[in-house]
Amino acid sequence: MKDMRIDKVISSDLARAYETARIVFRHNSVEKTADLREMNFGLFEGLTHEEIIKKYQKPYKEWISDLERVKTPNGEGLRDLSKRIEDRLSFILSQYRDKTVALVSHSGPIRVILCEALKLGTEMFWQVEQQFGALNVIEYAAGSPPAVVRRNDVSHLSSEEVVL
């Protein structure tokens, strides 16, 4: 990406994404926004899969069985995440027409953006693979549907850095 002209960098305000943006785009200023955060998992936040099942078995099963409509306790649902991300992306696209914008975020928001660009419904959310540190490139040309040019590209990472 060192040969790409980047006009604007926008990152989730959470430390992992923001620090990544500052390292990768060290020659650009980085705008932080809470709108690009991962889904708010509410009571499940910070717990392992095993801890969630042990502590919140019933609400977890309800959430897993209907991700599109059921929210995590005290958190967001997939519809909430999708709305938040789609609203922010729409704003970014309207503000930066004909510009190259880099977004640094988390797998959930990235999956939402890819589902939208690929015209997949949110029911395909978990099937859109997204590895840590992956690069996705989407072109939004006026009057044309989005074109996904690169998806889940980890070719820039060493084999030790790729997390499956």
SULMOTA-V390990 format. One line per field, one symbol per residue. psi: psi as a letter, one per 40 degrees, with the letter a starting at -180 (. if undefined). A space follows every 10 residues. Layout:
psi = ???
//
This chain:
psi = edeihhdhhh iieidddddd ddddfeeiih hihedeiihh ebeeheiidd dddddfdddd ddddegdddh iihfaiiddd dddddddddd dddddfifih hhhhaidddd dddddddefi ieeedeehih iheihhhhhg hheiiihhdi hfhfdeiidd ehh.
//
